[in-house]
Amino acid sequence: MNRPNLFDYATSELSQDAFICWLLKWASPEYKIIDGKLNTCALNFIYAIFKKHTKTPPLHIEKIKIFRQDKKIDVLCIINDIYAILIEDKIGTINHSNQLSRYFESVKVRDFKEENILPIYFKTEDQGDYTDVLGNGYKLFLRSDILDILNTYSGSNTIIIDYRSHLQSISDQVESYKSVKIENWERYQWIGFYLRIQEELDDSNWDYIPNPQGGFLGFYWHFQGDNNCKQYLQLEQNKLCFKIFVNNPKERSVLRNKWFNIIYNKADERRIKLKKPSRFGNGRYMTVCIYDEYRECNNYNQIDVDKTIKKLKIFESILEVVKDKA
């Protein structure tokens, strides 16, 4: 029988902040005599952060100061009064409002040398794009990195074991898209699938897209066109949409109808039957054609990723051949 897991209930980022602070504090030398294995695990965490920044850690860690929510920084760990590990902690949310650069600047003015500030983006759930994170000088510490550290721990501390089990459960669910029948997919299976096809489809991203019906996880890629009208592809979970982006409200109706006819007819030439949306929108982002259930499966109704990617590239080719119609 599975026992209750603390992190099934401690699901907020503040709870995760507390775990990070707690683990970092265990790297203090005075705690080695209390629990050597936990001390080693905490040190491995710190060493991994230095490695992410390709920096050599101090030979001896003699002093650790931990600050939580100091000037809105999730976790700030000061080592030997020289190094500042700045951790932005995220679970399901993503970075926003220029917060990463602001936090870095707030640490820099505290008399730390810039080369001794080690900003980390600690993310336990998945994210479609990390360009802004990396552009701000933060290094990624993702769920797989965290599990690598926690898997070095061979002790019996329940907090470590529960947190490790919680993260492993997320990873297992994300990977389960390979084995779960497609009609039973839920959020984590869609994320696993999107992460996989993102490896194969250029200039792609995915994120939660809100709408009046409750929203969905969308995957979008293959952008073309110009500032007047861009065309692209978007997966809205189990359906594929040909989309356009039109900024000028006066041109939306004309361009929407134009691109419906162009794309629909080109697909029809290839014996691919698209359908018209039940209702055309009139916003900046509009669906012009739909293809229901694009996923290819094996005999057990499990996803065949290779065949599905080949099919998605056929839809890419339809856009490719009509790009000069703008």
N, C-alpha and C positions, 0 to 999 in steps of 0.2 A: 504494500500500500504506500502510495506517495504521501509524504508528510507535507504540511503547509509550508509554502515558500514565502518568506518575508517580502520578496520583490514582486510577487503577484499583487501586493497591496501598496507597496511603496513605489508607485509608478511615476511620480512627478520628477521633474528635473531637479527640484530642490532636494528630494530624497537621494538622487544620484550624486548631486553635489556633496551631500553628507558622506556618501560612501567614498568618493574620491578623496575628500579631506581625511577621512578616517584611515584609508589605506596609505596615503602619503605620510601621515604622522607615524605610522608603524616603521618607517625607514629610519627614525631617530635611533642613534646608537644605544640609548639607555633601554630600549625595548627588546634588544636582541636576547637578553638573558631571560625575558618573560616568555617570548615565543620566537625562537630563531627562524622557524620556517616562514612565519608571517613577515618577519623583518626582511628576510631574503626576497620574498615576493614583492614587497614594497620597494626595495632597492632595485629589483629587476624592472619595475615600472618606471622608476626615475632614469635608470640607465637607458631604457628603450626610448624615452623622450629625448635624451641627449643624442642618441643614435639617429633619431628622426631628423635632427638638425645637424647631423654630421659633426658633432662636437664631442670632445673627450670629457667625460664626467670628472669631478674632483676625485682625487685618490682617496680621500677620507671625507665622508659626510659627517660633520660634527654638530651641525645645528640646523634645524628645520623649523620654520615659522609658517603657519597655515592661516590664510585669511579667506573667509567666505563672504561673497556679496559685498566686497570692499569696492566702493565706487562702481557698483553693478557688475564687477568682474566676478564670474561664477566661483572660480578657485584661483587663488594666488599663493604659490608655494615659494618661499625664499630659502635658498640653500646656502649655508655658510656666509650669509649676508652679502653674497656676491652674485649669485644666479637667481633669476626670477622666472619661474615656470608659470606662465599665464594660460589658464585652461578655460576655454569657452565650451560649456557642456550642453549638448543637445540630445534629445531623444527622438521625437518625431518632428519637431519644428526645424526650421532652417535659419541661417543667419539673415539679418535684415537691418535696415536703417543705418548702414555704415558703422554698425556696432563694433566690428572687429578692429578697424583702424582706430576708433575712439579708445578702446580698451588698451591697445598697444601704446598709444600716445600717453595715456594716463599712467602707465607703468614707466615709460621712458623718462618722465619728468621727476621720477623719484630717485634720481642719481644713480641709476643702473646704466652701465655701458650697454649700448644697443646690441652688441654681439653677445652679451650675457643674458638677454631676454629670449626666452624660448616659448613662443606662443603655440598652443596646441588646440586643435579642434577635435573634441572628444565626442564621437557620434555613435550611439548604440543602435539606432535604426538607420535604414538606408536613405540615400539622397541621390537625386538624379544628376546633379551638377555641383562640382566643387571649385569651379573656376575662380569665383570671387574669393573663396577661402584661401586658396593657394596664392592668389594675386596679392593678398594682404600679408603674406609671409607666414601664415599659419601652416603647420604640418598636421596631416590627418592622423588621428588615432581612432581607427574604426573598430567595429565589433570584433573583427577577426584579430586585430592587434591586441585588443583587451583580453580575448580568450587565450591568445598565445601566452600572455603574462600569467593569467590565472591558472592555466594548465601546468605551469611550473610548480604550483603549490601542491604539496603532498600532505598537508596537515589536516586538522579536523575542525577548524574554525567554521561555524555554521554560517556566518555572514558571507565569507568568501565562497563557500560551497553553494549557498543559495543564489548569490549573484551570478556565479559561473553557470549554474543550472538554468537560470533565467535567460541569460544571453544565448546559451546553447540552444534553448528551446526556440528562440526567435530565428536563429540560423537554420535550424532543422525545418521550421515552417516555411522559410523563404526558399529553401532548396526543394521542398516537397512538391513544387510545381511539376517536377519531372515525373512524379508517381501518382499524384491525385488526379482523378478524372476531371476533365475540363469543366463539366457542368457543376462541379463542387468547389471550384476555385473561389477563394476569398482573398482578402487584402494581401496577405503575405505571399500567396501563390502568384498573384499578379506582379508583385514587386520582384520576385525571383525571376519570372519570365521577362520582365522589362529589363532587368539587369543583364540577363543573358543576351537578348537581342541588341541591347545597346553596344555590346562588344562588336557587332557585325554591321550596324547601320550608322553611317557617318552623320555627324552634326545632329545627334539625337539627344533628347532629354525627356524626362518624365516627372510628373508632379500630380498632386491632387488638384482637380479643377472643380470649383464649386459651381452649382447651378440650382435653380429653384426645385429641381427634383431630388436633390440631396447630394449631388456631386459624384465624381468618379475619379479613378486614377487614369490619367491620360498620358500617352506616349506620343511625342510629336517629332517629326524629322523631315528631311528632304525639302528644305525651303528653296524656292526659286522665285523669279519675278523681279519687280522693281518697287520703288517707293509708292507707286500708284496702286499696285495690286500684287501681293505675294501669294503664291500657291504652295501648299504643303500637305503632308499626310499626317493623320492623327488616329491613333487607336483609342477608342473609348471603351476599353475593356474588350468585350466580345464583338464589337463591330469596328470596321475601318471606315474612316471618313476622308474624303477629299475636301480640303478646307481652303478658304481664301481669306486674306486680311486686306481690308480696304479702309483707309483712314477717312477719306472724304465722304460724308453722309450722302451727298448728292449723286455719287457715282455707284453706290452700293447695289441698288436694284439692277442697273444695267449690267454691271460686272458679274453679279451673281448669276443672272440668266445666261450671260455669255459663257461663263466658265462651266456652268452645268452642261450646256450643249456641247462644248468642245470636249470635255472629259468624258461625258456619257457616250458620245459618238465614237471617240477613239477607242474606248474600252469595248464597245459593241463590235467594232471591226475585228477585235481580237477574241471575240466570243466570250467576253467577260460581261456578265449582266450586273450593272450597277442599278441603283434605284434612287429616285428623287426623295429628298426628305419629306416627311408628312406635312411640314410647314417650313417654308423658307424664313430664315431670320433676316434681320436688317441691322445688325450691329457691325462692329469692326471685324469680328471673327465670324465667318459664316460657313456652314456646311453646304456644299453644292451637290455632292454625290455620296452614296453610302453603299458599302458592301458588307452584308451580314456574315458573321462567323467565318473569319479568314483562317482560323487555326487548323492545321493539319494534324491528324491523330493516328495512332496505331490501332490495332485491333481491340485494345482494351480502353479506348477513348482517352488515352493519355497523350499529351502533346508530343508531336514529332517536331522538334525544334528546327532541324535542318530543312525539312520540307516546308515548314512555315516561313522560314527566312527566305527561301527561294521564291515563295509566293509573294512575300512582301516586296521583293525586288522587282517582281512583275509590275506591281502597282507603281513603284518608283519609275519604271521604264515608261509607263503611260504618261506620267508628268513630264519626263524628259522629252518625249517626242512632241509635246504640245507647248513647250516653253517659248517658242518663237511666235505664238499666237497672241501674246500680250499686246 
